[in-house]
Every structure is written in structure tokens, then in C-alpha cells.
Amino acid sequence: MIERASMNLKKVISLMLLVTVSACSMMDEKKTANQSTGHWTLEFTWLKNDKPVKVQSYEYASRSECFNAMYAMQQDAKKGRHQSGAGLCYKAFADGQERTANDVLARYR
């Protein structure tokens, strides 16, 4: 049982590393360094047998919308046999740009 948990942990770590590396390699450095689009971007990678099948990009107005969509996509991806998915939500902030209420996950009332 410990060996199985260790294998699952290794898979999760390798999946997160894969998503991070692929997302970083796909970002346009000039765009992220010099300007902000004002929206959150979700880069979602669909996996089959722990190998990337396709990568899709989506835009959301707020960070919480991005994370909620990513969670829903992960749940949908699990429905298929030997399928999963992982995503990365990010926003390019311009120099001096301040964070707004849309840039937090939870809203306090």
C-alpha cells in the first residue's frame, strides 16, 4: 500500500512539473513582460495515460472564475478512462499595475 501511494505521489509530482514546464514554454515573454491584458488566462492540458493530448487556453475576468473552471475541467477529464487534466491560471501584470478584487480567490464581505 505504501508503494502504491508513493507511485501516485510520483505521478502527481511529475504531472505538475510537466504542466509548469509546458505552460512556461508557451508564454510569450514580450507580452508578459511589457503589458497586461487585464484578464486571467487558463492553460489547460488534457492528458491520456499521463501524456499530453492537447492544450487549450481560456480567458476569464477574475482569478476565482479561472480556478473554478480549471477544477470543473479536471473533474470532466477524470470521467474518461485513463484520462486526466491539469491547468495553470496566470495573469500578466504590467509594471506598477495594482491588484483588484478580481485578482483574489475568495471575496470577503
Protein Blocks (a to p, Z undefined) as FASTA:
>chain_A
ZZmmmmmmmmmmmmmmmmmmmmmmmpcfklmmmpcehiacddddddeehiafbdcddddf
bfklmmmmmmmmmmmmmmpghiacdddddddddehiacdfklpfbdcZZ
